[in-house]
Amino acid sequence: MIFQENISLAQYTTFKIGGSARFFCLVASIDELKEAFEFAQKKSVPFFVLGGGSNLLISDEGFHGLVIKMEIRGKKIGDRSQKLEVATVSAGAGEMWDEFVEWTLVNGFNGLENLSAIPGTVGAAPVQNIGAYGTEVGQFISTVHAFDTHTMKEIELNARDCHFGYRNSMFKHEKGRYIITHVDFALRNDGKVNVEYKDLRNYFNDQVTITNSQITPLQVREAVIDIRWNKLPDWNTWGTAGSFFKNPIVTQEKFDELKVKYPGMPSFPEASGGIKIPLGWILDNVCQLKGVMTGGVGTYEKQALVIITKPGAKALEVVAFTQDLMKQVKEATGIMIEAEVEWVN
Ligand SMILES: Cc1cc2nc3c(=O)[nH]c(=O)nc-3n(C[C@H](O)[C@H](O)[C@H](O)COP(=O)(O)OP(=O)(O)OC[C@H]3O[C@@H](n4cnc5c(N)ncnc54)[C@H](O)[C@@H]3O)c2cc1C
């Protein structure tokens, strides 16, 4: 295996920001992963597992340990359960998420279509339980295969073990312990779709010739791609990691108090309890922060929750800008918002 030194990490992230990794390697098998882990131990340096770099803000100083770029590939359709029309569909952690979604649909398996066009890798999807358009990946995960760096063993975790929540999972709480190598999904081939989410419902309502029962999973994928394309910045031009913050979840009491002050404030009941408020709405309507730029960093003109950067922007500028947003939201609503994007240094 090749361990490179002083490799710029900006090129491996969608923010296009960040200093260098002291050591860097590509890992394409479980044996290589073990070798990389042993290398970090021998050098007495920390390690960091990098997928597609689409949910990270890497410091201008970079990372002083070993960055392990996950490249374990492979996709397969396993045994079908005849009764339930469910099949186990598996992918290596280094597969690109959206290519995998398309592949499952082309092979006749539905479920992941609402999660189309999310950047990143299969291995990172369980980490923050990626979600979009009324679907979360945890709903479809049957087994996560991982290397446990504490016991040095390959293990299998079922969905319950993963403790999936809103943009959350056990992998965030036990940071660095588990390196995901493969993920198994339980997918159906019954063609059923979920277009309950407002944007999707409106999209199909506009197409009067299509009735709900006729909508196919591939059409949902196309719709999601279309909607996202019109709502999100082109990350080939801008630096971005998508939504920078999580939507806050507050108590009913807190929401009632805010609703008096801001009658138009939308909300959604959160499955795990509490009321979820779209932060984009607060940033836009309460703080008037949609489409504002400070130097090389700003909020996207179509969605204030999305932070964008111009070429050459520094991580520290993003930190200063986002801390200011947090302060303004706290002052206006009393809510302490939380970053979804991970800070790496
Ligand atoms: C334009 C844009 C739109 C986005 N839209 C959405 C969206 O709609 N919904 C959503 O949920 N997210 C969204 N995201 C965020 C991002 O795409 C997801 O969080 C994605 O899962 C990150 O994958 P990645 O491979 O890039 O992970 P990285 O950013 O490389 O890593 C993220 C975290 O996962 C860990 N990790 C990565 N691979 C592994 C592994 N194999 N084992 C253990 N840990 C691992 C990393 O160490 C890090 O902690 C968006 C991002 C962008 C840029």
The ligand as a Gaussian input file, in Angstrom:
#p B3LYP/6-31G(d) Opt

LIG

0 1
 C      -24.993000      19.919000      -2.510000
 C      -25.168000      18.994000      -1.326000
 C      -26.434000      18.510000      -1.022000
 C      -26.615000      17.652000       0.062000
 N      -27.874000      17.200000       0.327000
 C      -28.089000      16.363000       1.372000
 C      -29.390000      15.865000       1.654000
 O      -30.351000      16.152000       0.949000
 N      -29.539000      15.058000       2.726000
 C      -28.504000      14.691000       3.519000
 O      -28.717000      13.933000       4.483000
 N      -27.248000      15.135000       3.267000
 C      -27.018000      15.958000       2.223000
 N      -25.751000      16.426000       1.952000
 C      -24.646000      16.053000       2.853000
 C      -23.796000      14.852000       2.355000
 O      -24.013000      14.614000       0.998000
 C      -24.077000      13.580000       3.152000
 O      -23.837000      13.786000       4.524000
 C      -23.231000      12.395000       2.676000
 O      -23.691000      11.198000       3.267000
 C      -21.749000      12.553000       2.991000
 O      -21.064000      11.525000       2.329000
 P      -19.515000      11.594000       2.054000
 O      -19.108000      10.277000       1.481000
 O      -19.187000      12.784000       1.264000
 O      -18.959000      11.694000       3.541000
 P      -17.781000      12.622000       4.082000
 O      -18.210000      14.032000       4.003000
 O      -16.497000      12.238000       3.465000
 O      -17.777000      12.167000       5.622000
 C      -18.863000      12.468000       6.465000
 C      -18.691000      11.687000       7.791000
 O      -18.840000      10.290000       7.547000
 C      -17.667000       9.595000       7.984000
 N      -17.459000       8.471000       7.075000
 C      -17.366000       8.512000       5.723000
 N      -17.210000       7.267000       5.243000
 C      -17.195000       6.440000       6.312000
 C      -17.039000       5.033000       6.468000
 N      -16.879000       4.209000       5.426000
 N      -17.067000       4.521000       7.736000
 C      -17.234000       5.323000       8.817000
 N      -17.366000       6.653000       8.729000
 C      -17.358000       7.199000       7.484000
 C      -16.556000      10.613000       7.928000
 O      -15.468000      10.234000       8.783000
 C      -17.294000      11.849000       8.411000
 O      -17.433000      11.771000       9.813000
 C      -25.519000      17.278000       0.865000
 C      -24.241000      17.756000       0.543000
 C      -24.057000      18.594000      -0.547000
 C      -22.677000      19.051000      -0.905000

